Amino acid sequence: MNFLAHAWLARGGNDAFLYGNLIADGVKGDPDGDWAAEIARGIRHHRRVDAWVDDHAVIRGVRERAPRPQRRVVGIALDLVWDHFVARDHADVALVARCYRVLQAQGRAPNRLAPMIPALIEDDWLSRYADFDFTCQAIAGLGRRLSGPNRLAELVPWLRTDYPTLEHDFHVLWPALNKALSAD
């Protein structure tokens, strides 16, 4: 999961908790001590969600289906694909506006994310993920930031072909994740 999915899952918490969920992918190591308590709690929540998702049978199945050369990076692409389905199926204009407000208000983001956040807000990425073409462009763009060949861009044709199955996978994974979180 990525920004929007994590925001949706953290929407019931306060703004600091939401912020921690939004920036967690850019935070290395133990967040305690470096971040305020609620932000650190949000970072830990994000990591717990990631661990649950990564261990789910749906994700294992997607990895098995993915083309072998791109299997190492398929998880990165899936984060954005899940955001696409959240944006498309669970659009929440108020949540998107809250995310942008929280990201702007904090003023402190991990170095890896800091340059990206203004573009994310200005170009309204969270809403635009509903458009699968935009999502695929974002996936290929992320691949340009990685060293070596752009394996994420190479994965995009497969994502388009596998779209119906990925959609089915999301409709299995998303309710199971929400149920698991509500049980905690």
Summary of the structure (lengths in Angstrom):
residues: 184
radius of gyration: 15.7
end to end distance: 18.8
largest distance: 45.0
contacts: 559
relative contact order: 0.15
helix: 73%
strand: 1%
